[in-house]
Amino acid sequence: MGRGWGVVPRRRGYDEGVEIDHIFMFVEPDGPELAAPQQRGLRETYRRQHPGQGTANACFAFDNLFVELLWVTDEAELRSPVVQRTRLWERSQWRTLGTCPFGLAFRGDLAALGVPTWTYRPPYLAGVLPPDAGIEVATDSDDPMQPMLFAFPGSTAPRHWPASRQGQLQHAAGWGDVSAVSFCASTAWEPCHALRVLAEATGLALNHGDGEGFQMTAALNPRSSGPEAGRLNLPVLRGG
């Protein structure tokens, strides 16, 4: 993947309670990215519609985090004033705009790390979250050339989900935890302050890549009955 930006994982003094909750990437609902995990033997854990946000997803849950493949269902909703600042629409257009199609959700308090945030109240969670609660989004994510960085309220690791939601996780394919996550971008791109801080707090690796575009890679911990080692490679995504 090339050289990194010199981020040191988990420096002492940071809140050890902050960890990656899930990764999302924008895909086409009939595109190759959606089929790729299933070709590796992974199983969809669940699908969900996001009324009012104009998106839907398919999620693949591992023991400690999940991968969310996200696509557009209603462009007008996605571009509405309540959703606009998330820059989700711009991220969904990465093929033509060259934007970053990825997001990273965290469990923990971003403010405690000194990451400025704003509160996004998704329409699909109206009536579920308390009126004064919402998703805390890093203000650095206003730039769609950066991944969307946010903390999801009340989230827990998939291993702690109710059995009806977690299903079999990815145990049938031989996988347990995601042991490492890396984010790779072109040499001309620079990570924002919030991404550097969160990478340091969680052990997320930031690397220069070859050429244009962005890539996320998740290294998987095998279970005793599974393969000896493995890696889930999300595709290299290029705009233009």
C-alpha positions as CSV (number, residue, x, y, z in Angstrom):
1,M,0.0,0.0,0.0
2,G,3.0,2.3,0.2
3,R,4.1,4.6,3.0
4,G,1.8,6.0,5.7
5,W,1.3,9.5,7.3
6,G,3.2,8.6,10.4
7,V,0.1,8.0,12.6
8,V,1.1,6.1,15.8
9,P,-1.7,3.7,16.9
10,R,-3.1,4.1,20.4
11,R,-0.8,6.6,22.0
12,R,-1.2,6.7,25.8
13,G,-3.4,9.4,27.1
14,Y,-6.3,8.9,24.6
15,D,-9.6,7.4,25.5
16,E,-9.2,3.7,25.1
17,G,-13.0,3.4,24.9
18,V,-13.1,4.8,21.4
19,E,-13.2,2.0,18.8
20,I,-14.4,1.5,15.3
21,D,-18.1,0.6,15.2
22,H,-18.5,0.1,11.4
23,I,-17.3,1.1,8.0
24,F,-19.5,2.1,5.1
25,M,-18.9,2.6,1.4
26,F,-21.3,3.7,-1.3
27,V,-22.0,1.1,-4.0
28,E,-24.5,0.5,-6.7
29,P,-27.2,-2.0,-5.6
30,D,-26.4,-4.3,-8.5
31,G,-22.7,-3.6,-8.6
32,P,-19.7,-5.9,-8.0
33,E,-18.9,-4.5,-4.5
34,L,-22.1,-6.0,-3.2
35,A,-21.4,-9.4,-4.6
36,A,-17.7,-9.5,-3.6
37,P,-18.2,-10.3,0.1
38,Q,-20.6,-13.1,-0.8
39,Q,-18.1,-14.6,-3.2
40,R,-15.7,-14.8,-0.2
41,G,-18.3,-16.8,1.6
42,L,-19.6,-14.0,3.8
43,R,-23.3,-13.7,4.6
44,E,-25.4,-10.6,4.8
45,T,-26.4,-10.0,8.4
46,Y,-29.3,-7.7,7.5
47,R,-30.6,-5.1,5.1
48,R,-32.3,-1.8,6.1
49,Q,-34.1,1.1,4.4
50,H,-33.4,4.7,5.6
51,P,-36.7,6.6,5.0
52,G,-36.1,10.3,4.7
53,Q,-32.4,9.9,4.1
54,G,-32.8,8.3,0.7
55,T,-30.5,5.3,1.2
56,A,-30.6,1.6,1.9
57,N,-27.9,-0.8,3.0
58,A,-26.6,-4.4,3.3
59,C,-24.5,-5.1,6.3
60,F,-21.9,-7.8,7.0
61,A,-21.3,-8.1,10.7
62,F,-18.1,-9.5,12.3
63,D,-17.6,-10.0,16.1
64,N,-16.4,-6.5,16.8
65,L,-17.6,-4.3,13.9
66,F,-19.6,-4.5,10.7
67,V,-19.2,-3.4,7.1
68,E,-22.1,-1.5,5.6
69,L,-22.6,-1.3,1.8
70,L,-24.8,1.7,1.1
71,W,-26.7,2.9,-1.9
72,V,-29.0,5.6,-3.0
73,T,-32.8,5.0,-3.2
74,D,-34.2,8.5,-3.3
75,E,-31.9,11.3,-4.5
76,A,-34.3,14.1,-3.5
77,E,-34.3,12.8,0.1
78,L,-30.5,12.5,0.1
79,R,-30.2,16.1,-1.1
80,S,-32.8,17.5,1.3
81,P,-31.8,20.3,3.8
82,V,-31.8,17.9,6.8
83,V,-29.3,15.5,5.2
84,Q,-27.3,18.0,3.1
85,R,-24.5,18.7,5.5
86,T,-23.5,15.0,5.7
87,R,-22.4,15.3,2.1
88,L,-23.7,11.8,1.6
89,W,-25.0,12.8,-1.8
90,E,-21.5,14.0,-2.9
91,R,-20.0,10.8,-1.5
92,S,-22.5,8.7,-3.4
93,Q,-21.3,10.4,-6.7
94,W,-17.6,9.4,-6.2
95,R,-17.5,7.9,-9.7
96,T,-18.0,11.3,-11.3
97,L,-16.9,13.7,-8.6
98,G,-13.8,11.8,-7.3
99,T,-15.1,12.2,-3.7
100,C,-14.5,9.8,-0.9
101,P,-17.2,7.1,-0.8
102,F,-16.2,5.8,2.7
103,G,-17.4,6.5,6.2
104,L,-16.1,5.4,9.6
105,A,-18.4,5.2,12.6
106,F,-17.0,5.0,16.1
107,R,-18.2,3.9,19.5
108,G,-17.2,6.5,22.1
109,D,-17.0,10.2,22.7
110,L,-15.4,12.1,19.9
111,A,-15.4,15.4,21.8
112,A,-13.3,13.8,24.5
113,L,-10.6,13.4,21.8
114,G,-10.9,17.0,20.9
115,V,-12.7,16.3,17.6
116,P,-15.3,19.1,16.9
117,T,-18.7,17.7,15.9
118,W,-22.2,18.7,14.8
119,T,-25.3,16.7,15.5
120,Y,-27.1,15.0,12.7
121,R,-30.6,13.8,13.4
122,P,-31.5,11.3,10.7
123,P,-35.1,11.3,9.6
124,Y,-35.3,7.5,9.8
125,L,-34.4,7.6,13.5
126,A,-37.1,10.2,14.4
127,G,-39.0,8.8,17.3
128,V,-36.3,6.3,18.1
129,L,-33.6,8.7,19.5
130,P,-34.4,11.2,22.2
131,P,-35.2,14.7,20.8
132,D,-31.8,16.1,22.0
133,A,-29.8,13.1,20.7
134,G,-28.3,12.3,17.3
135,I,-25.3,11.2,15.4
136,E,-22.2,13.3,16.2
137,V,-20.4,14.0,12.9
138,A,-16.9,15.4,12.8
139,T,-17.0,18.9,11.3
140,D,-13.9,17.9,9.2
141,S,-16.3,15.6,7.3
142,D,-17.9,18.7,5.7
143,D,-15.2,18.0,3.1
144,P,-16.4,15.1,0.9
145,M,-12.8,14.4,0.0
146,Q,-12.4,13.0,3.5
147,P,-14.2,10.0,4.8
148,M,-17.4,10.7,6.9
149,L,-16.4,10.4,10.6
150,F,-19.1,10.0,13.2
151,A,-20.1,8.5,16.5
152,F,-23.3,6.4,16.6
153,P,-25.2,6.7,19.9
154,G,-25.8,3.6,21.9
155,S,-23.9,1.3,19.6
156,T,-22.3,-1.9,20.7
157,A,-20.1,-4.5,19.1
158,P,-22.1,-7.1,17.0
159,R,-21.0,-9.9,19.4
160,H,-23.3,-8.1,22.0
161,W,-26.3,-7.7,19.7
162,P,-29.4,-9.8,20.3
163,A,-29.3,-13.2,18.6
164,S,-32.1,-12.2,16.3
165,R,-30.0,-9.3,14.9
166,Q,-26.5,-10.8,14.8
167,G,-27.5,-14.2,13.2
168,Q,-24.4,-16.3,12.8
169,L,-22.1,-13.3,12.2
170,Q,-19.4,-14.6,9.9
171,H,-18.6,-17.7,11.9
172,A,-19.7,-20.1,9.1
173,A,-17.1,-18.6,6.8
174,G,-14.5,-19.1,9.6
175,W,-14.1,-15.4,10.6
176,G,-14.3,-13.7,14.0
177,D,-12.9,-10.3,14.7
178,V,-11.7,-7.7,12.3
179,S,-8.1,-7.3,13.7
180,A,-7.0,-4.2,11.7
181,V,-8.5,-1.6,9.4
182,S,-6.5,0.5,7.0
183,F,-7.5,3.5,4.8
184,C,-5.4,4.2,1.7
185,A,-5.5,7.3,-0.6
186,S,-3.4,8.9,-3.3
187,T,-0.1,10.7,-2.5
188,A,-1.7,14.0,-3.3
189,W,-4.4,13.6,-0.6
190,E,-3.9,14.5,3.1
191,P,-5.9,13.2,6.1
192,C,-7.9,15.8,8.0
193,H,-7.1,16.5,11.7
194,A,-10.1,14.5,12.9
195,L,-9.0,11.4,10.9
196,R,-5.5,11.7,12.3
197,V,-6.7,11.9,15.8
198,L,-9.2,9.0,15.4
199,A,-6.6,6.9,13.6
200,E,-4.2,7.4,16.6
201,A,-6.9,6.5,19.1
202,T,-8.1,3.3,17.4
203,G,-5.1,1.9,15.5
204,L,-6.6,2.7,12.1
205,A,-3.7,2.7,9.6
206,L,-3.5,5.6,7.1
207,N,-1.4,4.9,4.0
208,H,-0.5,6.4,0.7
209,G,-1.6,4.4,-2.3
210,D,-0.7,4.1,-5.9
211,G,-2.6,6.3,-8.4
212,E,-5.9,8.0,-7.6
213,G,-8.9,7.0,-5.5
214,F,-9.5,5.5,-2.1
215,Q,-9.3,2.0,-0.5
216,M,-10.3,0.4,2.8
217,T,-8.9,-2.9,3.9
218,A,-10.0,-5.0,6.8
219,A,-7.8,-7.8,8.1
220,L,-9.8,-10.7,9.6
221,N,-9.0,-12.9,12.6
222,P,-9.8,-16.5,11.8
223,R,-11.7,-18.8,14.2
224,S,-10.1,-22.1,15.1
225,S,-12.1,-23.9,12.5
226,G,-11.4,-21.3,9.8
227,P,-8.5,-20.5,7.5
228,E,-5.1,-19.7,9.0
229,A,-5.1,-16.0,7.8
230,G,-7.2,-13.8,5.7
231,R,-8.0,-10.3,4.5
232,L,-11.2,-8.7,3.3
233,N,-10.2,-6.2,0.6
234,L,-12.8,-3.6,-0.3
235,P,-12.2,-2.5,-3.9
236,V,-10.0,0.4,-5.0
237,L,-12.5,3.1,-5.8
238,R,-11.6,5.8,-8.4
239,G,-13.5,8.8,-9.5
240,G,-13.6,10.4,-13.0
